[in-house]
Amino acid sequence: MELRQLRALEAVAAHRTVANAAKALRLAPSSVAERIRELEQSLDVPLFARTPRGMTLTPAGRRLLPWARRLLDAAEEARQDAVTERPELRLGVLEADAAADGPGTLTRLAERRPEVHVALHTLPDRDGLLAAVAAGALDAAVILDSPGPLGGLGFALPPAELDHLDLANLPLALVAAPGHPLHDHDPLSLEDLRDQQLLVGPRACSFHLAGERLLGRTVQRVPTGGIAVARACAERGLGIALLPESAVREQLASGALVRLPAPGAEPRLHLRAVWRADREALPGLHGMLHALAA
C-alpha cells in the first residue's frame, strides 16, 4: 500500500465519484482511478462497489478506511519530526550513580522541554565523565556531590572552568538489619561505629565517597556492588549501608531494614548538573539544565 493510494481511497469514499475525488485532490480522474485499481490489486479484494449512483465502500473498504487515516496521520507525524530541528543534549551520568535520581530528572526534562532530544551517555568512572565535559564531548553531566563547592565530596576536577547547578537534594540513610545493636543507640558517635562493617560499592561510587566523608575511616569497608547489592546484604545482616533514602524507603516501611541515627547532621548529597562554564557549545544549554531541576 502506498500513501497516494490511501489518499485516493479516502477521497473517493468521501466524494462518492472518481471525478469529484479528483477535483478534491487536484489530480486527473484517470490518476485517481488508477490508484484505486492498484490498491485493490495489491490487496486482491474489491474496495468499492461501482453503481450508477456512485461508488460505495465494500465491507473490506470500510475496514480499511480507518486504517488509511491512521497510516496517513502517522506519515505526517513522521514528516514533521524529520523536518523539525530538535536540539540534542549530550548528557553524561556515572554508572554507579545512575539509579539514584536519573529517571526522575530525565522525566522532568521530557515534560518541560519535549522538543529536546537527550542523548544519554553512561560512563564507568567520574574522571572520564568530567573529562568528557571539559573536552566538549558531552554538553553536561549529572553527578552526585556534597553540598558546597564542586568536588567537595572528594573527587578530582579536570583543569577546566566548570560550573554547576543543583538539581535536587538526595537524603541518605544509614541502615541495618532489624535487631542491629546500634538501632536504639541515639545519639550515635563515630566511636560507636568502630569495628562496624560498612557495605560499599566501587571506589568511584558517590555513596562510597559519602561514607568516607561522613564516617571517616572509623568503620571497616566491605566491598559489595551497587545500591541493590548493598541493600540486600544489609537486609541479611552482613553490615550497615549508607544509601539514598529513596532506595530503601520500601524496606524501612516494611521493617526489612531499620534506620541508624547517623553521626552529625542528616547526611545528604546534591544531584548536580555540571558543564563547561567558558563555552556553551549547545545554544540554550542553561535553559535545558534548569528544566532538569526539581
C-alpha positions in Angstrom: 0.0 0.0 0.0 1.2 3.5 -0.9 0.2 6.7 0.7 -1.0 8.1 -2.6 -3.4 5.1 -2.9 -4.7 5.6 0.6 -5.4 9.3 -0.1 -7.3 8.3 -3.2 -9.3 5.8 -1.1 -10.3 8.5 1.4 -11.2 11.0 -1.3 -13.4 8.6 -3.3 -15.1 7.4 -0.1 -15.9 11.0 0.8 -17.0 12.2 -2.6 -18.6 9.1 -4.0 -17.2 9.6 -7.5 -13.8 9.5 -9.1 -14.4 12.8 -10.8 -15.3 14.6 -7.6 -12.4 13.0 -5.7 -10.0 14.0 -8.5 -11.1 17.6 -8.1 -10.5 17.5 -4.3 -7.0 16.0 -4.8 -6.3 18.3 -7.8 -5.5 15.3 -10.0 -6.7 13.9 -13.3 -9.7 11.4 -12.9 -7.6 8.7 -14.6 -4.8 9.1 -12.0 -7.3 8.6 -9.1 -9.0 5.6 -10.8 -5.5 4.0 -11.4 -4.6 4.4 -7.8 -7.8 2.7 -6.6 -7.2 -0.1 -9.1 -3.6 -0.6 -7.9 -4.7 -0.7 -4.3 -7.4 -3.3 -5.0 -5.0 -5.4 -7.0 -2.3 -5.3 -4.2 -4.9 -6.4 -1.6 -6.7 -8.8 -4.1 -10.1 -7.6 -2.8 -12.6 -5.0 -4.1 -12.8 -1.9 -2.0 -15.7 -0.1 -3.8 -18.9 -1.2 -5.4 -19.5 0.7 -8.6 -23.1 1.7 -9.1 -24.9 4.2 -11.4 -25.3 6.4 -8.3 -21.7 6.4 -7.5 -19.1 4.4 -5.6 -19.7 2.9 -2.2 -17.3 1.1 0.1 -17.4 -2.7 0.3 -17.0 -4.3 3.7 -13.3 -4.6 3.0 -13.2 -0.9 2.1 -15.0 0.1 5.3 -12.4 -1.9 7.3 -9.5 -0.3 5.5 -10.7 3.3 5.7 -9.9 3.9 9.4 -6.5 2.2 8.9 -5.9 4.6 5.9 -6.4 7.6 8.2 -4.1 6.2 10.9 -1.4 5.5 8.4 -1.7 8.9 6.8 -1.6 10.6 10.2 1.5 8.6 11.1 3.2 9.5 7.9 2.5 13.2 8.5 3.8 12.9 12.1 7.0 11.3 10.8 7.4 14.0 8.2 7.0 16.7 10.8 9.5 15.0 13.1 12.0 14.6 10.3 12.0 18.3 9.2 11.7 19.9 12.6 15.0 20.9 14.2 15.4 19.4 17.7 18.2 20.4 19.9 20.2 17.4 21.2 21.5 17.4 24.7 24.5 15.1 25.2 24.2 14.3 28.8 26.6 12.0 30.8 25.9 10.1 34.0 28.0 7.8 36.2 27.1 4.2 36.0 27.3 3.7 39.8 25.0 6.7 40.4 22.6 6.2 37.6 19.8 4.7 39.7 19.8 7.4 42.3 17.6 10.0 40.6 18.4 9.8 36.9 14.9 8.7 35.8 13.2 11.4 37.7 15.5 14.1 36.3 15.1 12.9 32.7 11.3 12.7 33.2 11.2 16.4 34.3 13.2 17.4 31.2 10.9 15.4 28.9 7.8 17.0 30.5 9.1 20.6 30.5 11.2 20.6 27.2 9.6 17.9 25.0 11.4 19.4 22.0 14.8 18.4 23.4 16.3 15.1 22.4 18.5 13.7 25.2 21.5 11.5 24.1 22.3 9.8 27.4 25.9 8.6 27.9 26.7 6.3 30.8 30.3 6.2 31.8 32.0 3.9 34.3 34.3 6.4 36.1 33.8 10.0 37.2 37.2 11.2 35.9 36.3 10.1 32.4 32.8 11.7 32.7 34.1 15.1 33.8 37.0 14.9 31.3 34.4 14.4 28.5 32.5 17.5 29.7 35.8 19.5 29.8 36.7 18.3 26.3 33.3 19.2 24.9 32.5 15.6 24.1 29.5 16.0 26.4 27.4 19.1 26.8 26.8 18.4 30.5 26.9 15.7 33.1 24.7 14.8 36.1 26.7 13.9 39.2 26.3 13.5 42.9 28.3 15.8 45.2 28.3 17.1 48.7 26.7 20.5 49.4 29.1 23.4 48.9 31.8 23.8 46.3 32.0 21.5 43.3 34.1 18.4 44.1 33.6 18.7 47.9 32.6 15.0 48.0 36.3 14.2 47.4 36.8 13.7 43.7 39.3 15.5 41.5 38.2 18.1 38.9 39.7 18.4 35.4 41.8 21.5 34.6 38.9 23.4 33.0 36.4 26.0 34.1 33.3 24.0 35.2 30.1 25.4 36.5 27.3 23.6 38.3 23.6 23.8 39.1 22.0 21.9 42.0 19.0 20.0 40.7 17.7 18.2 43.8 18.6 17.1 47.3 19.3 13.5 47.8 18.9 12.5 51.5 20.9 9.5 52.6 20.0 6.9 55.2 22.3 4.8 57.3 20.6 1.4 57.5 21.0 -2.0 59.0 19.0 -5.3 59.5 16.3 -5.3 62.2 17.8 -6.1 65.7 21.1 -4.4 65.0 22.6 -3.5 68.4 23.0 0.2 67.4 19.4 0.7 66.4 18.3 2.3 69.6 21.6 3.9 70.3 20.9 7.6 69.9 22.9 9.8 69.5 25.4 7.7 67.6 29.0 8.7 67.6 31.9 7.7 65.4 33.3 5.7 68.2 30.1 3.7 68.4 30.7 2.7 64.8 34.2 1.4 65.3 34.6 -2.1 64.0 31.2 -2.0 62.2 31.3 -3.2 58.6 30.1 -0.7 56.0 28.9 -2.2 52.8 30.3 -0.1 50.0 30.2 -0.1 46.2 33.1 0.8 43.8 35.5 3.5 44.7 34.0 5.8 42.1 30.5 5.4 43.6 29.3 8.6 45.3 27.9 6.7 48.2 31.3 5.2 48.8 32.8 8.7 48.9 29.9 9.9 51.1 30.6 7.1 53.6 34.2 8.2 53.8 33.3 11.9 54.2 30.7 11.2 56.9 32.3 8.3 58.8 36.0 8.7 58.1 38.0 5.5 58.4 36.2 4.5 61.6 34.3 1.6 60.1 35.6 -1.3 58.1 34.8 -1.3 54.4 33.3 -4.4 52.8 33.2 -4.2 49.0 29.8 -5.4 47.6 28.4 -3.8 44.5 25.8 -1.2 43.5 22.9 0.1 45.5 20.7 -3.1 45.1 23.5 -5.4 46.2 24.5 -3.3 49.3 20.8 -3.1 50.3 20.3 -6.8 50.0 23.5 -7.5 52.1 22.3 -5.1 54.7 18.9 -6.8 54.9 20.8 -10.1 55.6 22.8 -8.6 58.5 26.1 -8.6 56.7 26.8 -5.0 57.6 25.5 -1.5 57.6 25.0 0.6 54.5 24.8 4.3 53.6 22.3 4.6 50.7 19.9 7.0 49.1 16.7 7.3 51.3 14.6 6.7 48.1 16.3 3.4 47.5 15.5 2.0 51.0 12.1 3.6 51.6 10.1 0.5 51.0 12.4 -1.7 53.1 12.2 0.8 56.0 8.4 0.9 55.8 8.2 -2.9 55.8 10.7 -3.4 58.5 13.2 -5.3 56.4 15.7 -2.5 57.3 16.0 -0.1 60.2 17.5 3.4 60.2 20.5 4.0 62.3 21.0 7.6 63.7 23.9 8.9 61.6 26.6 10.8 63.5 26.4 14.6 63.0 24.0 16.3 60.6 21.5 14.4 58.5 23.6 13.0 55.6 22.6 14.2 52.1 24.1 14.7 48.7 23.2 17.1 45.9 22.3 16.0 42.4 24.1 18.4 40.2 24.4 19.3 36.5 28.0 20.2 35.5 29.0 21.9 32.3 31.9 23.8 30.7 31.5 27.4 32.0 33.7 29.2 29.5 31.9 28.0 26.4 28.4 27.0 25.6 28.5 24.6 22.6 24.8 24.0 22.6 22.5 27.1 22.3 20.0 27.3 25.2 22.0 24.9 27.3 21.3 26.7 30.6 17.5 26.6 30.0 17.7 22.9 29.3 19.6 22.3 32.5 17.3 24.4 34.6 14.4 22.2 33.2 16.1 19.2 34.9 15.8 20.8 38.4 13.2 19.6 40.9 
